[in-house]
Amino acid sequence: MLTCDHPVPPDQYDDRVEKHLRFTGFYHASQIGIVQCQKALVNALVERWHPDTHTFHLPVGECVVTLEDVAIILGLPTEGLLVTGMTMSSFEALEADIGQYSWGSACLAHLYRALCRASRFDCKEIDGPLTFLLVWAWIRLPYLAPVPREPYSFSLANRWRNWERGDRRFRYLTLAHFRKALDDLQEGQFVWVAYAVDRVDPDIIPADIYMHLVV
């Protein structure tokens, strides 16, 4: 079984940095609390991942994690300059440009790379944005999700903040349980249109996120 490298986030930041978080596009992500990892579900998803197509292969078809998911689940910007690696820019130049980058694209690329690496037979661990992966799975496969504690919050990852306090049983579900649940997946159990108005109230989505979406 894979070991999930899922660090605990630091204490709440100082309020004085809020304007910088908003400028860089990280404000909404910074508001996400601790979402306990469910290692068995992560392992079951990795087993369904196909590196050649960057999709999960399920009995009802292939499904993919998209930029729309990043924006709604984490609240990261999905338009702007590409994040391609190290920079030789000065601090002043980087500070001026940092709010123009598509951090959501970088997050999605990191997840794809982590899933591709973890799907190799000789890999025994996984890193990357596991909170994003789990919440994506819980939204698309609600019958596999723990009880959400804050169902009307944004970013959507906060729906399951501290979920283990109200649904401790879910923490101990096994890999075999999730394997069987995915093997037995039926039409109608996978939510293909996850962010329609009957599922997500558009009023909770901030304008800076909503304006770039087709929901």
Buried (B, 14 or more C-beta within 10 A) or exposed (E): EBEBEBEEEEEEEEEEEEEBBBEBBBBBBBBBBBBBBBBBBBBBBBBBBEBEEBBBEBEEEEBEBEBBBBBBBBBBBBBBEEBEEEEEEEEEEEEEEBBEBBBBBBBBBBBBBBBBBBBEEEEEEBBBBBBBBBBBBBBBBBEBBBEBBBEEBBBBBBBBBEBBEEBEEBBEBEBEBBBEBBEEBEEEBBBEEBBEEEEBEEEEBEEBBBEEBEB
